[in-house]
Amino acid sequence: MWHYRRAALLCFMILALRYEPDTSPGGVRTVAGKKTDVWPRKRVARVDGDVILGALFPVHSRSDVHTCGPIIEQEGIQPLEMLLFTLDKINQNSTFLPNITIGARILDSCDSDAYALGQAVEFIKGAMTDSGDSEYVCVDGSSPVVKERHPIVGVIGGASSVVSIQVANLLRLFKLPQVSYWSTSPDLSNKDRFDYFFRTVASDVYQARAMVEILKAFNWTYISAVYEDSNYGIKGISAVEDLARASGICIAVSLMVSREAGDTREEEFDKILQELLDKPKAKAVIVYLVERDAKSFFAAVSRFNASGKFIWIGSDGWGGRQIPVAKQEWAVEGAITVQPRARVISKFDEYFTSLKPDMNTRNPWFKEAWESHFECRIPGSAGTPFNDFEKTCSDDMVLDETSGYQQNSMLQLVAESALAFAHALKDMHADYCGDEPGLCSNMTTISGESLKDYLLNVSFEGHDRQEFHFQPNGDGPPRYTIMNFRRDQNDRYSWKRVGYLDEEKFRLQMKDIHFRRESVGYHGYPVSMCSAPCPPGHEKKISARDSCCWSCNPCSEFQYLSKEDFCTDCPLGQKPDKGKTTCVSIPEDYLTYSSAYAIAITTFAIFGIICTLVVAAIFMKYGETPVVKASGRELCYVLLVGIFCSHAITFVLVAKPTTLTCGMTKVSVGVCYALCYAALLTKTNRIYRIFHNKGKKKQKYISPNSQIFITFMFVLVEVVVVVAWLIVSPPGTTHFYPSREQNQLVCTGANDASYTIGLAYPFLLMILCTVYAIKTMNVPGGFNEAKLIGFTMYTTCVIWLAFVPIYFVSASNVAIRVTALSVSIGLSGTVTLVCLFAPRVYIILFHPEENTRHGVMRNTFRSKIENGAFSVAADPPSTYQPCGTKPSATISENIDIQVDVISKNNQQLKLPDASPAAETRA
């Protein structure tokens, strides 16, 4: 059933293509096959063989007026002759395919997809013919049999992707394998659509990568693109743009060239070039055109005198060839192009240059090519719309370099197309026929499906000495050559190899690339960028008129440039690095022992500690003397411990904040004050109770042990408060940021009012001490230091009234804050030491004569009389005694109570009975 469907389809295509228009200037419509001088002429190059390959070459260029335009030597005649040359070599090797020759039927595609499709029908007819008869019959009764002795088993071509796509869609219906040598469209890699298509060249995806690598090598970040309106141009430039954008390269403008411009073609290219000139900063231009369009494009460049203003990055559609640059070399100078890598085949040069028009009978287009090359007419040759030359060709004309001959650099790909078929047939013959020479019965009919499988697995050494094999999708190996069109010292232009892309390896010899002198920038090569890269620490502000251009705005002092190229604030405690690419921590700020503040307060603390130790030593040495006993020896020791701690805590405050030092600070600040003020409160309370005893009864709990116990009960309250505080708010460190540039390491809570929790209770004790000091101002001075305690409390209150505002105002300066706290605590201890202990030390060291019981008692009575405590008028008449009599029992009892309380430490001091003489002295 499938055979009948294919036959019906073929008959329909033959009828559709049976009549063809004559597009010559006469415009006469003629029937195909009639012997009339029409254009384009249907010609075929034949090579007989046992196995026949079809081939399509763009012998003529595409023409909007004549369908087929002028003949093309490099891209048409040379590939055709390369196929013939390769088949000759294969057939001459008797061991390669024994007794089997490969023939060819070569047709002209005119680089037109529509015309090539009509030509491909001939291959279909040839593929369905075997011995001259056919089992297929068309619906009109005609037979699709043609005059081919052997069927066509495969097709080589076409050249352009547009032609190959059209032909491949037809050939796959009849399961004819096709191998192209120049078609690079990525669409052709789709094996679901083009399962019988192969190519010896790689996909444009790799060519696009090579182009982008060139752009990256020169740091060309702002480019334009010109491409043709075809599958080749659209798919190719799309791959370039995708890779370019992924690499941070911006496309300024992308312009499409119409394939059917007609009479407006020159006007269209002028318009395109003007748009390129409107983007002068985009000097690098991707030119993704085929040969014919590239020639017209560079003609426009010449008209605008714009060559030195751009750098051309060319595709394989025109790169490395002579026709696009002929007679306009200066406009193309400096171009860098990418083309499939191939070696120049020197033996082909010998073969091609030896050809003569009268001897090369198997190529029906060779005479026309000869006339076009030398711009002459061969006598008796058929006329074309393009060979109206007046000069007559002579016999001494020779194809060589002096006459302008240059081998197409990609002819190797044509040879590899033929070799791929030859090796596939060889492998098939080995499997089907074994050692039997010639076509055995198994190969009389070659299945296209089987040949396709053999093609996919071929492997052989190509002309470049490298192994050739198809990739799984039928593409050739990705190997590209980078060419540079440049002028030498003799003003001769040529294409020079400057790099390559091989599989994943890219190399570009930048020093070997020559540009036009006027296009070279200060880097030594042209610059193609809209805006220079922003310096470190600057964000891009994209222009509203052109997204490819921007201005650079510096980030602020505490901002860094994020991955999205936006200025972003650093977190508190951090600042940007020098390049402003990330944030780094600001060095921690805390008081150190080497700072001036620390040296000052630690020096003061050391002095205070020494003084405290000296006083303690003196008191311990003279602990049994009346002065020490009368001052309350045990409470003095407790008070000295508190004063020592108030100075020693300075070293904890200056140390680097850690969990340990912060915990010690929380505990020691409050406990030190509690020790001092608990002892002072106990002292003042005892004195108050003794001298304000209205009942005249002996007071309880005024013994030294009781006083120590009461003191430590007061201190225990502070200890409980501190422990609870530590549980609720465990000690630790934190960072405090008074400003963006500061990163202070402080103890948790040190920068707010929470530290007052530990000082609240000592402040209460201090207030009570001050109250009792005021109440005991008028008691005798020999047995207590009420006045001195009062002065101490007044001074301490002044110190703390000054400290509190300084502490909270200096929150932004850790050095001042720690210094204020340390000085306040140290001064409080120093005031206590000076006011309470200095007078007694003075008596002990410099007036030992007063450090006696009588001296202490004399001072006591003197003070009491001066203060009015023993005023005679104050005593009731019943108790008044004249001079020389014994004091009343009440007064004596109070005095005994004082002596008993104050001197009970050691042997209790007892006053002698007051005599009239003593009372008189008093």
C-alpha angles and dihedrals in degrees: 000000000000090000091056092049091052091049092051091049092049092050090051092051092048091053091046092052098036093098119050128181121245102230095186117123090269090061093209115162111228137178118255112254096026113126099246129134097253135153128263095034118214106235134161133198109220132201114175120224147141091261119036127211123195119221136191121199130172093242088162128032124244117272128194090206106034101026087230118050133191120329117268118220105185099037099031116023097034095052089046092052090044089058091049090046092051093047089052090054092048095048092046090059102083093187096053097065105001112218091350124111128190118222133186143214107204122194135182118249095185085215087276121126094208095048092043091053090057090049091050090061087070089061091052091052089048092049092055094052125088118150104000100278129083134200090212122093124187121230092253091055096255123126124236090215115129131191098267116126095199126034121247109252100187145356132236114209166332112202104210123052092237092059094042093052093053094045094044091054088057100040094051090061088063095036095243113156114231128199118192123195103197109019107115106167113137089225090070090065089070103104092188090066101027105032094151095046124105133168136191091216127071128248121275088249088080092043089053090052091052090051092050091048088056090051091049093048091059094035091240100167100163116056143154130219136213118190139164125253097250139094089264094053100037097046093040097051090043090059091047093050093048093051092042094054091046087056094049095258115142125216110221096188134348115204128191125213115215117232093214104045095137115179091354094061096106091047091051093053091047089054092049092050092049090054089052090051089053087065099052094164091060095077096157111078125186107219107198100176139124121248098269095049092043091056091053091045094054089046087062089048088056092049091052093041087228103137098109091050096066143041114219120219104193135200127224089264090084108357118118093016132116104216097069092050101037112126092357100065094134090061092056098040113131094022118150115207138182123219137160110279115254137151126240107251106222095192089059089057088057091048097046098044090051093059120110128191095238094048102042098078098151092065107066092188098052095093090052090049091049091053092049093048096050095028093233139113125248109219112255096013120137117261125243132188087257108042102070092134120155097206118088119227116245130213094241094065112118132187106237141122092279090059091050102266117151126166117244104250094222100055088110088073090058091051091049090053090058092042091052090058091044094052092045090053090047092053091045091050091050091053098040103035106020110197094344109120121228127016109327123204091269090061101043086098112035114203114223090213092055092045089052091057092050091049091054091056102043119124126179143144113269130210090271090062090247128118115261123207136148120251117238090266092053096257124134122246113288102249121145137177122214112218132193123203106214145154123243129213091275091056091250118142124220144152114256129190111241104163149344146219114220116181100303098344119099126186130174124182097212095179090061094055116101123201132185108279095236092054096055114106132203090281091065092256134058119287120224111181134113096212129012115246111275114255118248113293096025126112125216118248105197116224114247090221098048124022090202093064130065146169124234119237119188119238116239123258094273100037130094132198110259125210088264089059093249126130107249128187117249115234118261111283093030136090133188120269121244093275091043090229096124142000125263128192118267109239110266114257117217136137115275131193091247096059121102092242092052093047091051098049095040090051089052090046092051091050090050092048092050092049092048092050091048092052091046090051092050092049092048092049094047095033093126095054120105094244093057093042093047090053094056104262099205095049089046089059091050089049091050090052089053091048091049091052092048088060097037093053088070090077091055092049093051094048120098110276111260133151089265098047092043090052091048090050092052091051102038101046094060098034093052091054091043091055092051099043095038089058092045092047091051090051096049093043091052093049091047092052093048098050098035097050102135093183092054088225126141109267123237127228096024096116118111093253092050091049092051091048093050091048094053091046088058090048091047090062089058091047090054091049092049094048091050089048091052091051095048094040110023115207119260145131131267139174121254121198112199088169138001093265096049129082108178121188107215139158115268108272095012092112096054138044096277092098089067087073090077092044098045095085095043088051089054091051089049091053092049090049090053091050093050091044089057092048094050098046094111101047119111112285099216097073101035141026098226093141092046092048089049092051089047092053094047091051092046091052090052090050093051094043087058094042100053097062092041091052096052097038092052094057090120094055113060093187094056092043095053091043092052092050093046094046092047093052093043094048091050089055092043093051090051091048094049099041100042105029107028095072092051093045088050092054092043095051105029106023106034088156089073093048090089135102092251091048091052092046093046091054089047096054093040091053093046093051092044089052092049094245091130099033110152091222088057094062119080115253093248091064099040115118125188121235115293095031127106117271118254119272093245095057093043090050093054091048091049089050091055093048092045094051098043099039100039091103095085127000105346113254111233123194118229117244109279112252126199088251092053092045090049090053089050 
